[in-house]
Amino acid sequence: MKESDRPDPDVLLAAITRQEKSERNGRLKIFFGMCPGVGKTYAMLTAAKERLKQGDDIVVGYVESHGRLETMSLVDGLPVLDRAKVHYKGTILEEMDLDAILARRPSIVVVDELAHTNAPGSRHAKRYQDVIEILESGIDVFTTLNVQHVESRKDTISQITGIEIRETVPDSLLDLSSDLTVIDLTPEKLRERLAEGKVYAAGRAQAASDHFFKESNLIALREMALRLVAERVERDLRQARLQSGTPWKAADRLMVPVIPSPSAEKLIRWTRRTASSLEASWIAVTVETPRGFSEEEQRHLTKNLALARSLGAEVIMTQGVSTRDTLMRVAREQNVSQIILKKPSPHRLWKRLFSPALSWWLSNSGDVDIQFVEIKKGSREQFTPGIHSYQESLLQYGKALAVAAAVTLLCTALEPEIGYQAVSLLYLLGVLFAALRLSRFATIFLAFVSAATWDFLFTVPKYTFYISKPEDVLMLVLLFT
């Protein structure tokens, strides 16, 4: 089996683990919104009443109405568990009674405000930890969550709104959910609800409207919430594709390989523009092979990866024996529809004849489209391992001369014993060794120096470039080949 066809064992293990947990635990349904007031609790209670009509054993573990009459009216008719009383500094606080829920063992429990911090003295510090224990007991949970309470979005939302987010839930909790239902409302409609006192009391509504609920904030929060849900849908599609073994082109998803070369910058920017025009997601992938990267290559690679991140790419760094096989494996795992590659130069006919790269992609890409992009001459820096600057170029040619000098000294000592034709094999060995360590052009330079030195110092007649025997001509050709 090719590496490109072999599924990532870590991905498979994660999928199996999730499946085993979902079969053993309760199911988590999250009613998700951009901020308070969009109607998450209302939608959750409406869904709970519908399940109650269908005969499900459902109870309300905790609901916070915030004084909203619409929400309070929906609680009527639903079985409600009494809240636990927690004594703290002379005050009695009410929290969800986790033990009562576990003892009652309903099929579904309604738990509002997933990111809530429990009162000191509770069994768990956070309500989401209560929910995890409920799920592990095999009970389904309906709950609500705002995007600002997702851990990975916390810093960004703080920058947008200027408000520090103190209560968060880990992103892994979203992965536990079997149903992430977005409750969407336009910023204009939400501000209308705020002005009508349907979100906060009149005194608090005006302050909220001037700060957190500013229209610009709401637009950004809404976009972030919808994007998070879209990412979840993409993840579910990738998991389904892994089970089917065939890529699904439900939506465009682009992939660009990131190599340690200045020319990669153009390719990254081109992919970003294309993804934007297609309204598609895109990923930037770098593959580390056993050869590794030189210090200069690592510098270029770090710069290119930073560029990809700044342009909004999902960056994936992985390892593999074969770069092409590994890229195809990642493309299939990530449900990629197009791979963006640099177009081979039409002037390098020898490269096309002796490199199978083009035919490999055509033969192995399967349902994934391959798009070759031409990089103009102004940015045609080549990815040549080990040579990225003028100083390094001189060092490469210096090493080639050192190899030629060392081989010449060895041949001078051995030529009286083994003959001039036998020492030519030492020059050939030196060129082969250099081909593994030096750049292409430094190796060609060494082949020229080796051939000229052997011809001038060892072939008959000596100290001339005249070649009298056909077999000596053949050896010169072998040195270049």
C-alpha positions as CSV (number, residue, x, y, z in Angstrom):
1,M,0.0,0.0,0.0
2,K,1.3,3.5,-0.9
3,E,1.8,6.0,1.9
4,S,-0.7,8.3,0.1
5,D,-3.3,5.6,0.4
6,R,-2.6,4.7,4.0
7,P,-4.9,6.5,6.5
8,D,-3.2,8.4,9.3
9,P,-3.3,6.0,12.4
10,D,-3.7,9.0,14.8
11,V,-6.8,10.1,12.9
12,L,-8.3,6.6,12.8
13,L,-7.6,6.2,16.5
14,A,-9.3,9.5,17.3
15,A,-12.3,8.5,15.2
16,I,-12.6,5.1,16.9
17,T,-12.3,6.7,20.4
18,R,-15.0,9.2,19.6
19,Q,-17.3,6.4,18.3
20,E,-16.7,4.3,21.4
21,K,-17.4,7.2,23.7
22,S,-20.6,8.2,21.8
23,E,-21.9,4.6,22.1
24,R,-21.2,4.4,25.8
25,N,-22.1,8.0,26.9
26,G,-25.1,10.2,26.6
27,R,-25.5,12.6,23.6
28,L,-24.8,16.3,23.9
29,K,-26.9,18.8,22.0
30,I,-25.6,22.4,22.2
31,F,-27.8,25.4,21.2
32,F,-25.1,27.8,20.0
33,G,-25.3,31.5,19.5
34,M,-23.2,34.7,19.0
35,C,-24.1,36.3,22.3
36,P,-26.9,36.5,24.9
37,G,-30.4,37.3,23.7
38,V,-30.5,35.5,20.4
39,G,-32.9,32.9,21.7
40,K,-30.8,29.9,22.6
41,T,-32.7,29.1,25.9
42,Y,-36.0,29.6,24.1
43,A,-35.1,27.2,21.3
44,M,-33.7,24.6,23.9
45,L,-37.0,24.7,25.9
46,T,-39.1,24.5,22.8
47,A,-37.1,21.4,21.7
48,A,-37.5,19.9,25.2
49,K,-41.2,20.3,25.1
50,E,-41.4,18.6,21.7
51,R,-39.4,15.6,23.1
52,L,-41.7,15.5,26.1
53,K,-44.7,15.2,23.8
54,Q,-42.9,12.3,22.0
55,G,-42.8,10.5,25.3
56,D,-39.2,11.0,26.3
57,D,-38.3,11.2,30.0
58,I,-37.0,14.8,30.2
59,V,-36.4,17.1,33.1
60,V,-35.1,20.6,33.7
61,G,-31.8,20.5,35.7
62,Y,-31.2,24.2,35.5
63,V,-32.6,27.1,33.5
64,E,-31.8,30.8,33.9
65,S,-34.7,32.9,32.6
66,H,-33.0,36.3,33.4
67,G,-36.6,37.6,34.0
68,R,-37.7,37.0,30.4
69,L,-41.5,36.2,30.5
70,E,-41.2,34.2,27.2
71,T,-38.6,31.9,28.7
72,M,-40.5,31.5,32.0
73,S,-43.7,30.5,30.2
74,L,-41.9,27.7,28.4
75,V,-40.7,26.1,31.6
76,D,-44.3,25.6,32.6
77,G,-45.3,22.0,31.9
78,L,-41.8,20.6,32.1
79,P,-40.6,18.6,35.1
80,V,-38.2,20.7,37.0
81,L,-35.7,19.4,39.6
82,D,-35.1,21.5,42.8
83,R,-31.8,23.3,42.9
84,A,-29.0,22.5,45.4
85,K,-28.4,25.0,48.2
86,V,-24.7,25.9,48.6
87,H,-23.7,27.9,51.7
88,Y,-20.9,30.4,51.0
89,K,-19.8,33.3,53.3
90,G,-23.1,33.5,55.0
91,T,-25.0,33.5,51.7
92,I,-27.1,30.7,50.2
93,L,-26.4,30.2,46.5
94,E,-28.5,28.0,44.2
95,E,-26.8,25.6,41.8
96,M,-27.9,22.7,39.7
97,D,-28.3,19.5,41.8
98,L,-26.0,17.1,40.1
99,D,-26.7,14.2,42.5
100,A,-30.4,14.6,42.1
101,I,-30.0,14.3,38.3
102,L,-27.9,11.2,38.6
103,A,-30.3,9.6,41.0
104,R,-33.3,10.5,38.9
105,R,-31.7,9.2,35.7
106,P,-33.9,10.8,33.1
107,S,-33.3,10.1,29.4
108,I,-32.7,13.9,28.8
109,V,-31.7,16.7,31.1
110,V,-31.9,20.4,30.3
111,V,-28.9,22.4,31.5
112,D,-28.7,26.1,30.7
113,E,-25.5,28.2,30.5
114,L,-22.8,25.6,29.9
115,A,-19.9,28.0,30.7
116,H,-21.2,28.9,34.2
117,T,-18.8,28.8,37.1
118,N,-20.2,26.9,40.1
119,A,-20.3,28.3,43.6
120,P,-17.3,27.4,45.8
121,G,-17.9,24.1,47.6
122,S,-19.6,22.5,44.6
123,R,-18.3,19.1,43.4
124,H,-17.0,20.6,40.2
125,A,-15.7,24.1,39.6
126,K,-17.4,24.5,36.3
127,R,-20.9,23.5,35.1
128,Y,-19.5,21.9,31.9
129,Q,-17.7,19.4,34.2
130,D,-21.1,18.5,35.7
131,V,-22.4,18.0,32.2
132,I,-19.5,15.6,31.4
133,E,-20.3,13.5,34.4
134,I,-24.0,13.4,33.4
135,L,-23.0,12.3,29.9
136,E,-20.7,9.6,31.3
137,S,-23.6,8.2,33.2
138,G,-25.5,7.7,29.9
139,I,-27.9,10.7,30.1
140,D,-28.5,13.0,27.1
141,V,-28.0,16.7,27.7
142,F,-29.5,19.8,26.1
143,T,-27.5,22.9,26.9
144,T,-26.7,26.5,25.6
145,L,-23.4,28.2,24.8
146,N,-22.2,31.6,23.4
147,V,-19.2,31.8,21.0
148,Q,-17.3,34.1,23.4
149,H,-17.2,31.3,25.9
150,V,-15.2,28.9,23.6
151,E,-11.6,28.9,24.8
152,S,-9.9,29.2,21.4
153,R,-12.0,32.3,20.6
154,K,-11.6,34.0,24.0
155,D,-8.6,36.3,23.1
156,T,-10.0,37.4,19.7
157,I,-13.4,38.3,21.2
158,S,-11.7,40.2,24.0
159,Q,-9.8,42.3,21.4
160,I,-13.0,42.9,19.5
161,T,-15.3,43.9,22.4
162,G,-12.7,45.2,24.9
163,I,-14.3,43.0,27.5
164,E,-12.3,40.3,29.4
165,I,-14.0,36.9,29.0
166,R,-13.7,35.0,32.4
167,E,-15.8,31.9,31.8
168,T,-14.8,29.5,29.0
169,V,-15.3,25.9,28.0
170,P,-12.6,23.9,26.2
171,D,-12.9,23.3,22.5
172,S,-12.8,19.6,23.1
173,L,-16.3,19.9,24.6
174,L,-17.6,20.9,21.2
175,D,-16.1,17.7,19.8
176,L,-18.2,15.8,22.3
177,S,-21.4,17.2,21.0
178,S,-23.5,15.1,18.6
179,D,-25.6,18.1,17.6
180,L,-24.3,21.7,17.4
181,T,-27.4,23.8,16.5
182,V,-26.7,27.5,15.7
183,I,-29.4,30.0,16.8
184,D,-28.9,32.9,14.5
185,L,-30.3,36.4,14.7
186,T,-29.3,39.5,12.7
187,P,-27.5,42.3,14.7
188,E,-30.4,44.7,13.8
189,K,-33.0,42.4,15.2
190,L,-31.0,41.7,18.4
191,R,-30.5,45.4,19.1
192,E,-34.3,45.8,18.6
193,R,-34.9,43.1,21.2
194,L,-32.4,44.8,23.5
195,A,-34.2,48.1,23.2
196,E,-37.5,46.5,23.9
197,G,-36.1,45.1,27.2
198,K,-36.3,41.4,26.0
199,V,-32.6,40.8,26.8
200,Y,-31.8,42.9,29.9
201,A,-33.8,45.1,32.2
202,A,-34.3,48.7,30.9
203,G,-31.5,50.2,33.0
204,R,-28.9,47.7,31.9
205,A,-30.0,47.6,28.2
206,Q,-28.7,51.0,27.3
207,A,-25.3,50.4,28.7
208,A,-25.1,47.0,26.9
209,S,-26.2,48.6,23.7
210,D,-23.3,51.1,23.9
211,H,-20.6,48.6,24.7
212,F,-20.8,44.8,24.1
213,F,-23.9,45.0,21.9
214,K,-22.5,47.6,19.5
215,E,-23.4,46.7,15.9
216,S,-19.8,46.3,14.8
217,N,-19.2,43.9,17.7
218,L,-22.3,41.9,16.9
219,I,-21.3,41.5,13.2
220,A,-17.9,40.2,14.2
221,L,-19.4,37.8,16.8
222,R,-22.0,36.5,14.4
223,E,-19.3,35.8,11.7
224,M,-17.2,34.0,14.3
225,A,-20.1,31.8,15.5
226,L,-21.1,30.9,12.0
227,R,-17.5,30.1,11.0
228,L,-17.0,27.9,14.0
229,V,-20.1,25.9,13.1
230,A,-19.0,25.7,9.5
231,E,-15.6,24.2,10.7
232,R,-17.5,21.7,12.7
233,V,-19.5,20.6,9.6
234,E,-16.2,20.3,7.6
235,R,-14.8,18.1,10.4
236,D,-17.8,15.9,10.3
237,L,-17.5,15.6,6.5
238,R,-13.9,14.6,6.8
239,Q,-14.8,11.9,9.4
240,A,-17.5,10.6,7.1
241,R,-15.0,10.6,4.2
242,L,-12.5,8.6,6.2
243,Q,-15.2,5.9,6.8
244,S,-16.2,5.9,3.1
245,G,-12.6,6.0,1.8
246,T,-13.5,8.5,-1.0
247,P,-13.1,12.3,-1.1
248,W,-16.3,14.2,-1.2
249,K,-16.4,17.5,-3.1
250,A,-19.2,19.0,-1.0
251,A,-17.3,22.3,-1.0
252,D,-14.0,23.5,-2.4
253,R,-11.0,23.1,-0.1
254,L,-7.5,24.0,-1.4
255,M,-4.1,22.8,-0.3
256,V,-0.7,24.4,-1.0
257,P,2.6,22.7,-0.1
258,V,4.9,25.0,1.8
259,I,8.6,24.5,1.0
260,P,11.7,26.3,2.3
261,S,12.0,28.5,-0.8
262,P,11.3,32.2,-1.5
263,S,9.2,31.2,-4.5
264,A,6.7,29.5,-2.1
265,E,5.5,33.0,-1.1
266,K,3.9,33.6,-4.5
267,L,2.2,30.3,-4.4
268,I,0.8,30.9,-0.9
269,R,-0.6,34.3,-2.0
270,W,-2.1,32.8,-5.2
271,T,-3.8,30.1,-3.2
272,R,-5.2,32.7,-0.7
273,R,-6.7,34.8,-3.6
274,T,-8.2,31.7,-5.3
275,A,-9.7,30.4,-2.0
276,S,-11.2,33.9,-1.4
277,S,-12.8,34.0,-4.9
278,L,-14.2,30.5,-4.5
279,E,-15.3,31.2,-0.8
280,A,-13.3,28.1,0.0
281,S,-11.2,27.0,3.0
282,W,-7.5,26.3,2.4
283,I,-4.7,24.6,4.2
284,A,-0.9,25.0,4.0
285,V,1.1,21.8,4.5
286,T,4.8,21.3,5.1
287,V,6.4,17.8,5.1
288,E,9.6,17.1,7.0
289,T,11.4,14.1,5.5
290,P,14.3,12.2,7.1
291,R,16.8,14.5,5.3
292,G,15.6,17.4,7.5
293,F,16.2,21.1,6.8
294,S,19.4,23.2,6.9
295,E,19.5,26.3,9.0
296,E,18.8,28.5,5.9
297,E,16.0,26.3,4.7
298,Q,14.4,26.4,8.2
299,R,14.5,30.2,8.1
300,H,12.7,30.3,4.8
301,L,10.2,27.7,5.9
302,T,9.4,29.6,9.1
303,K,8.8,32.8,7.1
304,N,6.5,31.0,4.6
305,L,4.5,29.3,7.4
306,A,4.1,32.7,9.1
307,L,2.8,34.2,5.9
308,A,0.3,31.3,5.4
309,R,-1.0,31.8,9.0
310,S,-1.3,35.6,8.5
311,L,-3.4,35.0,5.4
312,G,-5.8,32.8,7.2
313,A,-4.6,29.3,6.2
314,E,-4.9,26.3,8.4
315,V,-1.3,25.2,8.8
316,I,-0.4,21.5,9.0
317,M,3.1,20.3,9.8
318,T,3.7,16.6,9.3
319,Q,6.4,14.0,8.7
320,G,6.9,11.4,6.0
321,V,9.4,9.4,4.0
322,S,8.1,10.7,0.7
323,T,6.9,14.3,0.3
324,R,4.5,13.5,-2.5
325,D,3.0,10.5,-0.8
326,T,2.6,12.3,2.4
327,L,0.9,15.3,0.7
328,M,-1.6,13.0,-1.0
329,R,-2.4,11.3,2.4
330,V,-3.0,14.7,4.0
331,A,-5.1,15.8,1.1
332,R,-7.4,12.8,1.4
333,E,-7.6,13.1,5.2
334,Q,-8.5,16.8,4.9
335,N,-11.0,16.3,2.1
336,V,-9.0,18.6,-0.2
337,S,-10.6,19.3,-3.6
338,Q,-7.5,21.0,-5.2
339,I,-3.8,20.9,-4.7
340,I,-1.9,24.0,-5.9
341,L,1.6,23.3,-7.2
342,K,4.3,25.3,-9.0
343,K,4.3,24.8,-12.7
344,P,7.5,23.3,-14.1
345,S,9.6,25.6,-16.3
346,P,9.0,24.9,-20.0
347,H,12.6,25.7,-20.7
348,R,14.0,22.9,-18.5
349,L,13.3,20.0,-20.9
350,W,15.9,17.8,-19.3
351,K,14.1,18.2,-16.0
352,R,10.8,17.1,-17.5
353,L,12.5,14.1,-19.1
354,F,14.3,12.9,-16.1
355,S,11.9,13.9,-13.3
356,P,8.7,11.7,-12.9
357,A,7.0,14.4,-10.7
358,L,4.5,15.6,-13.3
359,S,3.4,12.1,-14.3
360,W,3.3,11.0,-10.6
361,W,0.7,13.6,-9.7
362,L,-1.4,12.8,-12.8
363,S,-1.3,9.1,-11.9
364,N,-1.8,9.3,-8.2
365,S,-4.1,12.3,-7.6
366,G,-7.3,10.3,-8.1
367,D,-10.4,12.5,-7.4
368,V,-8.2,15.4,-6.2
369,D,-7.7,18.1,-8.8
370,I,-4.1,19.3,-9.4
371,Q,-3.6,22.9,-10.5
372,F,-0.2,24.0,-11.7
373,V,0.6,27.7,-11.3
374,E,3.3,29.6,-13.2
375,I,5.6,31.6,-11.1
376,K,7.0,34.6,-13.1
377,K,10.7,35.0,-13.7
378,G,10.8,37.8,-11.1
379,S,10.2,35.2,-8.4
380,R,11.7,32.0,-9.8
381,E,14.0,31.2,-7.0
382,Q,14.5,27.4,-7.0
383,F,14.2,25.1,-4.1
384,T,17.8,23.7,-4.2
385,P,18.6,22.1,-0.8
386,G,21.7,23.5,0.7
387,I,22.2,26.6,-1.4
388,H,20.1,29.8,-0.8
389,S,22.6,32.6,-0.9
390,Y,25.8,33.9,-2.5
391,Q,27.9,33.1,0.5
392,E,26.6,29.5,0.7
393,S,27.1,29.1,-3.1
394,L,30.8,30.0,-2.7
395,L,31.0,27.5,0.2
396,Q,29.6,24.7,-2.0
397,Y,32.1,25.3,-4.8
398,G,34.9,25.5,-2.2
399,K,33.9,22.1,-0.9
400,A,33.9,20.7,-4.5
401,L,37.5,21.9,-5.0
402,A,38.5,20.4,-1.7
403,V,37.1,17.0,-2.8
404,A,38.9,17.3,-6.1
405,A,42.2,18.1,-4.4
406,A,41.9,15.3,-1.9
407,V,41.1,12.7,-4.6
408,T,44.0,14.0,-6.7
409,L,46.5,13.5,-3.9
410,L,45.1,10.0,-3.3
411,C,45.3,9.2,-7.0
412,T,48.9,10.5,-7.3
413,A,50.0,8.1,-4.5
414,L,48.1,5.1,-5.9
415,E,48.6,5.6,-9.7
416,P,52.1,3.8,-9.9
417,E,50.5,0.8,-8.2
418,I,47.1,0.5,-9.9
419,G,47.4,2.5,-13.2
420,Y,45.9,5.7,-14.5
421,Q,42.7,4.1,-15.7
422,A,41.9,2.6,-12.3
423,V,42.4,5.9,-10.4
424,S,39.7,7.4,-12.6
425,L,37.2,5.4,-10.6
426,L,38.3,7.3,-7.5
427,Y,37.4,10.5,-9.3
428,L,34.0,9.0,-10.2
429,L,33.5,7.9,-6.5
430,G,34.3,11.5,-5.4
431,V,31.7,12.9,-7.8
432,L,29.0,10.4,-6.6
433,F,29.7,11.3,-3.0
434,A,29.4,15.0,-3.8
435,A,26.1,14.5,-5.6
436,L,24.6,13.3,-2.2
437,R,26.0,16.3,-0.2
438,L,26.4,19.3,-2.6
439,S,24.1,21.2,-4.8
440,R,23.5,20.3,-8.4
441,F,25.7,22.9,-9.9
442,A,28.5,22.4,-7.4
443,T,28.5,18.7,-8.3
444,I,28.6,19.5,-12.1
445,F,31.5,21.8,-11.4
446,L,33.3,19.0,-9.5
447,A,32.7,16.6,-12.4
448,F,34.3,19.1,-14.8
449,V,37.3,19.7,-12.5
450,S,37.8,16.0,-11.9
451,A,37.6,15.1,-15.6
452,A,40.1,17.9,-16.5
453,T,42.5,17.0,-13.7
454,W,42.5,13.3,-14.5
455,D,43.0,14.0,-18.2
456,F,45.8,16.5,-17.7
457,L,47.7,14.6,-14.9
458,F,47.2,10.9,-15.6
459,T,46.1,10.1,-19.2
460,V,48.7,9.4,-21.8
461,P,50.2,11.7,-23.0
462,K,50.5,13.4,-19.6
463,Y,50.2,17.2,-19.0
464,T,48.1,17.7,-22.1
465,F,44.3,17.6,-22.7
466,Y,44.8,15.3,-25.7
467,I,42.9,12.0,-25.4
468,S,44.4,9.2,-27.4
469,K,42.2,6.2,-26.3
470,P,38.4,5.7,-26.8
471,E,38.0,4.2,-23.3
472,D,39.4,7.4,-21.8
473,V,36.7,9.4,-23.6
474,L,34.1,7.0,-22.1
475,M,35.4,7.6,-18.6
476,L,35.1,11.4,-19.0
477,V,31.5,10.9,-20.1
478,L,30.8,8.7,-17.0
479,L,32.1,11.4,-14.8
480,F,29.5,13.9,-16.1
481,T,26.7,11.4,-16.2
